[in-house]
Amino acid sequence: MTTLSRPPADPSAPRPHGTAAMKDWLLFGLQDSKGTHPGPGGLTAANEKKHPWWQVMCLTGVDYFSTLGYQPAIAALAAGVISPLATLVLVAVTLLGALPVYRRVARESPRGEGSIAMLERLLPSWGGKLFVLVLLGFAATDFMITMTLSAADATAHVIQNPVASGWLEGQHVPVTLFLLAMLAAVFLRGFREAIGVAVTLVVIYLGLNAVVVAVALVQVFSHPVAVGDWWTTLWTSHGNPLMAVAVALIVFPKLALGLSGFETGVAVMPQVRGDDNDTEDRPEGRIRGTRRMLTSAAVIMSGFLITSSFITVVLIPAQEFQPGGQANGRALAYLAHEYLGIGFGSVYDISTIAILWFAGASAMAGLLNLVPRYLPRYGMAPGWAKAVRPLVLVFTLVGFLITYLFDADVDAQGGAYATGVLVLMTSAAVAVTLSARRRKQRKATVGFGAISLVFIYTTIANIFERPEGIRIAGVFILGIIVISLLSRVLRSFELHATHVHLDQQALEFMSDTLEGPIAIIAHEPLRTSADAYRDKLASAIEVSHLPLAHEALFLEVIVDDSSDFETELHVRGVTRHGYRILEVHGPVVPNTIASVLLHIRDVIGLMPHIYFRWTEGNPVTNLLKFLFLGEGEIAPVTREVLREAVPDVTKRPWVHVG
């Protein structure tokens, strides 16, 4: 059996300079078709060091736990005095809904593919691809807004610190742009896995938050008047506790920011150390560790969400949560300064700024994992999208634009962030429901179906409450679909094969030809009768002047899924009605034929000649068939694919049409 592989680089070749050197630097890692990279969510090789689950929890926690920097303030602003009760509902949805869903996702995608990959497997062909593009639009919304919102909130902590220079006042946009630029610089230089940094940041940050919450709780219970005032306000605003609970059930979607982090938690699964007897097919230790990680993170975060929502709404005046207020976007920091002094408050601010900035790094890594994993494989992104650095520049520019349009306002970006998070969680719930149904697990299907309904309601309620979120996500979705389809059209004449394999029988078919060209006749696999092969051979001899001295081979391409792009081709030699046939499965007929011809040329050392008959039908119709069904005008398209792949006509397989 033979395979097609990339030749090694020549170490003696001179190093490029100027523009060529810049291009090589930007496109470093372009050969990596899976989009792996050394970022926080990157895939790790089998021989690379793995980490205990609690350390990886800190890695995903820089995204999840960092929401404490702004979640309590956003919750108080959105739900008012009802915030603690709405937070209880949110915690129930987290522990009874999101956690079981993502524990199941971890079981079914142990290599960090996530729920999008589960749905991709359930929904094949073009419909599945378009659905994945829509989900990628929401995922891009989630991760991009995570970057810009976290940077904007870090800026708020910088500017509103009492010891900050006065000239920073009103400079939210420039400071946020600077933080985003610093984030891009880290990835452009080459981000290396920083589990140790994540552990340090999370331990310090959660420790400081625990101190703030404990001190604030002491203040609350040592001043029962404050609790009484809150309870009186709650009672007078909503009539009675039952009505307050009912309102909390309605308004809890406004607090959906507290659900973030689960998708990132699954993405970093490859970092989790498993058992010694784990295999890639059955990594039981890794799955068990990931489930512990998700559960521990959810329990820790739930405790902080409940206590922080209570102390902030009781101790902080309502006007301070409004835009321009001291607690806007930084409620716990306000309490740290108020009750623990400027020194501790400044330390808390520094910790918050660091973890919010690192949360942006986690989001950037998520994007760098997600885009190369899908779009280039679909042919729906330029070839350079497999490289990290060009994508970093693109995402950074988009982040700059979002920051400018939203004036680095944390509250204004909350709706888009919540929309992205909720749609991803809804898709995960639907994915595990369909998976349970396919496996005929009735109880699991009912349970996950109920969770899906809760997330669907939450998503719809959030969209109606904050419609700007779906508008922003719609812009991302439209942009991804348009760019993806345009890229697919522009890349239609590329070779799609990542590898080509010839089996032993196929090699033996061509071993009889020791000199001269290898004659191959293109044949439709739907016509497999003896008369069809005999007529096709007679036509090639008469019309295309196929040399009689050479025994012809037939080449048949069976189109499985025309929406696929990058594929491995396995060429199988078969004998049918006494005729020798090369049979191969591929997504597109012309590109598959071109890849097979070039591989035969390289392996056998003889130039193949391919013989076609003209395709009947309207050229425009045939072009559309080629773009979306993988068929159409086969002969001229095959020749064009070969021309683009091999500019030198003397080294190009010959195409005969008659």
Secondary structure, 3 states (H helix, E strand, C coil): CEECCCCCCCCCCCCCCHHHHHHHHHCCCCCCCCCCCCCCCCCCCCCCCCECHHHHHHHHHHHHHHHHHCHHHHHHHHHHHHHHHHHHHHHHHHHHHHHHHHHHHHHHCCCCCHHHHHHHHHCCHHHHHHHHHHHHHHHHHHHHHHHHHHHHHHHHHHHCCCCCCHHHCCCHHHHHHHHHHHHHHHHHHCCCCCHHHHHHHHHHHHHHHHHHHHHHHHHHHHCHHHHHHHHHHHHHHHCCHHHHHHHHHHHHHHHHHHHCCHHHHHHCHHHECCCCCCCCCCCHHHHHHHHHHHHHHHHHHHHHHHHHHHHHHHHCCHHHHCCCCCCCCCHHHHHHHHHHHHHHHHHHHHHHHHHHHHHHHHHHHHHHHHHHHHHHHHCCCCHHHHCHHHHHHHHHHHHHHHHHHCCCCHHHHHHHHHHHHHHHHHHHHHHHHHHHHHCCCHHHHHHHHHHHHHHHHHHHHHHHHCCHHHHHHHHHHHHHHHHHHHHHHHCCCCCCEEEEEECHHHHHHHHCCCCCCEEEEEECCCCCCHHHHHHHHHHHHHHCCCCCCCCCEEEEEEECCCCCCCEEEEEEEEEECCEEEEEEEECCHHHHHHHHHHHHHHHHCCCEEEEECCCCCCHHHHHHHHHHHCCCCHHHHHHHHHHHHCCCHHHCCEEEEC
